[in-house]
Amino acid sequence: MAAQSENESKSYRDPLGARIQAVSAAHERRAAKYPPVKEVYEGFYLQFNPNTQAGTHFLAGSEGIIGTKMGITAEADKLLLTTFDGRALAQLEGKPAEKIRRHLLNGWSVNVMLSLIIYTHEGNSFTGELACICFDPALGLPLESFVKNITYRISKGTHPGLKLMQEQLIKVLESNGAWYLTKDVPLPERKKGSIIYKRRKTWSEHLTSAAIQGNIGCKIVSTMAWIAIAAGILLAIWWFLLR
């Protein structure tokens, strides 16, 4: 009887254990279809201080629209942040700038969007924050859609996480860029006397952005909106003078 029990225990297979093994094998096969995240993707935030008058005016004025895609120009000894039309705003420095330079040299797609503007009373200075998403162009459309999705969320005032783990990158690729981290990361620490000057795109800035990109209909709507605002101000002044 003892020998029979021993034989039965050897032949027994736990059905739950077999299912776990099957699921694990399926996950491994799925993961094997995709490259390691560190070899094809990197996302991070970067702060910069404008070192040109144009840079200060950009952050302080109407051009500094949250979600605006910025340009990067790599020169021999420096990395410049530029506007869409090529005006230099600041020189990027530090480890994040070194990452951007390395990815440019490797032929990656480097996407840099204005994500935040901080004003410091002391020195009457402005600091910009950039959301940087760099990836191997072989990843193609899913990552391009992911960048657009992140840019939209930034323009709405959120501060989304940009760093992805392997499983998260797979979700981005399998969703064609629709998946994103739902939990925002903390805003950057600020010095005493500093405030968040801008962190979202206003309705009028949405119209301005569309007009800059060549949307004729939005140019007309934007112009009409500004005329309406001006008319409202004049009407308010007229009403005040008649009181």
C-alpha positions as CSV (number, residue, x, y, z in Angstrom):
1,M,0.0,0.0,0.0
2,A,2.9,2.4,0.8
3,A,4.5,1.8,-2.6
4,Q,1.1,2.4,-4.3
5,S,0.6,5.7,-2.5
6,E,4.2,6.8,-3.3
7,N,3.6,6.1,-7.1
8,E,0.3,8.0,-7.0
9,S,2.0,11.1,-5.4
10,K,4.7,11.1,-8.1
11,S,2.1,11.0,-10.9
12,Y,-0.1,13.8,-9.4
13,R,0.1,17.2,-11.1
14,D,-1.3,20.3,-9.4
15,P,-3.7,21.8,-12.0
16,L,-3.2,25.3,-10.6
17,G,0.6,25.0,-10.8
18,A,0.3,23.9,-14.4
19,R,-1.9,26.9,-15.2
20,I,0.6,29.3,-13.5
21,Q,3.4,27.8,-15.6
22,A,1.4,28.2,-18.8
23,V,0.6,31.8,-18.0
24,S,4.3,32.5,-17.1
25,A,5.4,30.9,-20.4
26,A,2.9,33.1,-22.3
27,H,4.2,36.2,-20.6
28,E,7.8,35.2,-21.5
29,R,6.8,34.7,-25.2
30,R,5.0,38.0,-25.3
31,A,8.0,39.9,-23.7
32,A,10.4,38.2,-26.1
33,K,8.6,40.0,-29.0
34,Y,9.8,43.4,-27.8
35,P,13.2,45.0,-27.2
36,P,14.5,45.9,-23.7
37,V,13.1,49.3,-22.8
38,K,16.5,50.8,-21.9
39,E,17.7,50.1,-25.4
40,V,14.8,51.9,-27.2
41,Y,13.2,54.4,-24.9
42,E,13.9,57.1,-22.3
43,G,11.6,59.7,-20.8
44,F,12.5,62.4,-18.2
45,Y,11.9,66.1,-17.2
46,L,14.5,68.8,-17.6
47,Q,14.6,72.3,-16.2
48,F,16.3,75.2,-17.9
49,N,17.0,78.9,-17.3
50,P,16.9,81.1,-20.4
51,N,20.3,82.8,-21.0
52,T,19.0,85.0,-23.8
53,Q,16.5,87.9,-23.8
54,A,14.5,86.0,-26.3
55,G,14.3,83.1,-23.9
56,T,13.0,85.2,-21.0
57,H,10.4,86.9,-23.3
58,F,9.3,83.5,-24.6
59,L,8.6,82.2,-21.1
60,A,7.1,85.4,-19.7
61,G,5.0,86.2,-22.8
62,S,2.3,84.8,-24.9
63,E,4.6,82.4,-26.9
64,G,5.3,80.3,-23.8
65,I,2.4,78.0,-24.3
66,I,2.4,74.8,-22.3
67,G,2.6,71.7,-24.6
68,T,4.5,73.6,-27.3
69,K,7.0,71.4,-29.1
70,M,10.5,72.8,-28.9
71,G,13.5,72.4,-31.1
72,I,17.0,71.2,-30.2
73,T,20.2,72.3,-32.0
74,A,23.4,70.3,-31.2
75,E,26.6,72.3,-31.7
76,A,30.2,71.2,-31.1
77,D,30.4,72.3,-27.5
78,K,26.8,73.1,-26.5
79,L,23.1,72.0,-26.8
80,L,20.6,74.8,-27.6
81,L,16.9,74.9,-27.0
82,T,15.1,76.7,-29.8
83,T,11.7,77.8,-30.9
84,F,9.8,76.2,-33.8
85,D,11.3,78.9,-36.1
86,G,14.9,78.4,-34.8
87,R,15.4,81.2,-32.3
88,A,17.8,80.2,-29.5
89,L,16.2,80.4,-26.0
90,A,18.6,78.6,-23.7
91,Q,21.7,76.4,-23.4
92,L,20.8,73.0,-21.9
93,E,23.3,71.6,-19.4
94,G,23.8,68.8,-17.0
95,K,23.1,65.0,-17.2
96,P,19.7,65.4,-18.9
97,A,21.3,67.4,-21.7
98,E,23.9,64.8,-22.1
99,K,21.2,62.2,-22.5
100,I,19.6,64.2,-25.3
101,R,22.9,64.7,-27.1
102,R,23.6,60.9,-26.9
103,H,20.2,60.1,-28.3
104,L,20.6,62.6,-31.1
105,L,23.9,61.0,-32.0
106,N,22.3,57.6,-32.0
107,G,19.6,58.7,-34.4
108,W,16.7,58.5,-32.0
109,S,13.6,60.6,-32.2
110,V,13.9,63.4,-29.6
111,N,10.7,65.1,-28.6
112,V,10.8,68.1,-26.2
113,M,7.7,69.9,-25.0
114,L,7.3,72.8,-22.6
115,S,5.6,71.4,-19.5
116,L,5.9,74.1,-16.9
117,I,7.0,77.7,-16.2
118,I,8.2,78.8,-12.8
119,Y,8.5,82.5,-11.8
120,T,10.9,83.5,-9.0
121,H,10.3,86.9,-7.4
122,E,14.0,87.2,-6.3
123,G,15.8,88.3,-9.5
124,N,12.5,88.5,-11.4
125,S,13.5,85.3,-13.2
126,F,11.8,82.5,-15.1
127,T,12.6,78.8,-15.2
128,G,11.2,76.4,-17.8
129,E,10.6,72.7,-17.5
130,L,10.7,70.4,-20.5
131,A,9.1,66.9,-20.9
132,C,11.6,64.9,-22.9
133,I,10.6,61.7,-24.7
134,C,13.4,60.0,-26.7
135,F,12.9,56.7,-28.6
136,D,14.3,54.5,-31.4
137,P,12.4,55.5,-34.5
138,A,12.0,51.8,-35.3
139,L,9.2,51.9,-32.7
140,G,7.3,54.1,-35.1
141,L,3.7,55.1,-34.9
142,P,2.8,53.8,-31.4
143,L,5.5,56.0,-29.8
144,E,4.5,59.0,-31.9
145,S,0.9,58.6,-30.7
146,F,2.2,58.2,-27.2
147,V,4.0,61.5,-27.4
148,K,0.9,63.3,-28.7
149,N,-1.1,61.7,-25.9
150,I,1.4,62.9,-23.2
151,T,1.6,66.4,-24.8
152,Y,-2.2,66.7,-24.6
153,R,-2.3,65.7,-21.0
154,I,0.5,68.2,-20.2
155,S,-1.5,70.9,-21.9
156,K,-4.4,70.1,-19.6
157,G,-2.3,70.8,-16.5
158,T,-1.2,67.2,-15.5
159,H,2.3,66.2,-14.8
160,P,2.4,62.6,-16.2
161,G,5.2,60.1,-15.5
162,L,7.5,59.7,-18.5
163,K,9.8,56.8,-17.3
164,L,8.6,53.4,-18.4
165,M,9.3,49.9,-17.2
166,Q,9.5,47.0,-19.6
167,E,5.9,45.9,-19.1
168,Q,4.7,49.5,-19.4
169,L,6.5,50.0,-22.7
170,I,4.8,46.8,-24.0
171,K,1.4,48.2,-23.0
172,V,2.2,51.4,-25.0
173,L,3.2,49.4,-28.1
174,E,0.2,47.1,-27.9
175,S,-2.2,49.9,-27.4
176,N,-0.7,51.9,-30.3
177,G,0.3,54.7,-27.9
178,A,-3.1,55.1,-26.1
179,W,-1.8,53.6,-22.8
180,Y,-0.1,55.9,-20.2
181,L,0.7,56.1,-16.5
182,T,-2.4,57.3,-14.8
183,K,-0.6,58.5,-11.7
184,D,1.1,61.8,-12.1
185,V,4.6,62.4,-10.8
186,P,5.2,65.3,-8.2
187,L,5.9,68.8,-9.5
188,P,9.5,70.0,-9.2
189,E,10.6,71.5,-5.9
190,R,10.6,75.3,-5.9
191,K,12.8,77.8,-4.1
192,K,11.2,80.1,-1.6
193,G,9.5,83.0,-3.4
194,S,8.8,80.9,-6.5
195,I,5.4,80.2,-8.0
196,I,4.0,78.1,-10.8
197,Y,3.6,80.8,-13.5
198,K,2.0,78.4,-16.1
199,R,1.1,74.7,-16.0
200,R,-1.8,74.4,-18.5
201,K,-2.9,75.7,-21.9
202,T,-5.8,78.2,-21.9
203,W,-8.6,78.1,-24.4
204,S,-7.2,81.1,-26.2
205,E,-3.8,79.5,-26.4
206,H,-5.4,76.4,-28.0
207,L,-6.6,78.7,-30.7
208,T,-3.3,80.5,-31.0
209,S,-1.4,77.1,-31.3
210,A,-3.8,76.0,-34.0
211,A,-3.3,79.2,-35.9
212,I,0.5,79.0,-35.7
213,Q,0.3,75.4,-37.1
214,G,-1.6,76.8,-40.1
215,N,-5.3,76.0,-39.3
216,I,-7.1,78.7,-41.3
217,G,-10.4,78.2,-39.5
218,C,-8.7,78.6,-36.1
219,K,-7.0,81.7,-37.3
220,I,-10.3,83.2,-38.0
221,V,-11.8,82.1,-34.7
222,S,-8.8,83.3,-32.8
223,T,-9.0,86.7,-34.5
224,M,-12.7,86.9,-33.7
225,A,-12.1,85.9,-30.1
226,W,-9.5,88.6,-29.6
227,I,-11.9,91.2,-31.2
228,A,-14.6,90.1,-28.8
229,I,-12.3,90.4,-25.8
230,A,-11.2,93.9,-27.0
231,A,-14.8,94.9,-27.5
232,G,-15.7,93.7,-24.1
233,I,-13.0,95.8,-22.5
234,L,-14.1,98.9,-24.4
235,L,-17.7,98.3,-23.4
236,A,-16.7,97.9,-19.7
237,I,-14.7,101.2,-19.9
238,W,-17.6,103.0,-21.6
239,W,-20.1,101.7,-18.9
240,F,-17.7,102.7,-16.1
241,L,-17.4,106.3,-17.6
242,L,-21.2,106.7,-17.8
243,R,-21.8,105.8,-14.2
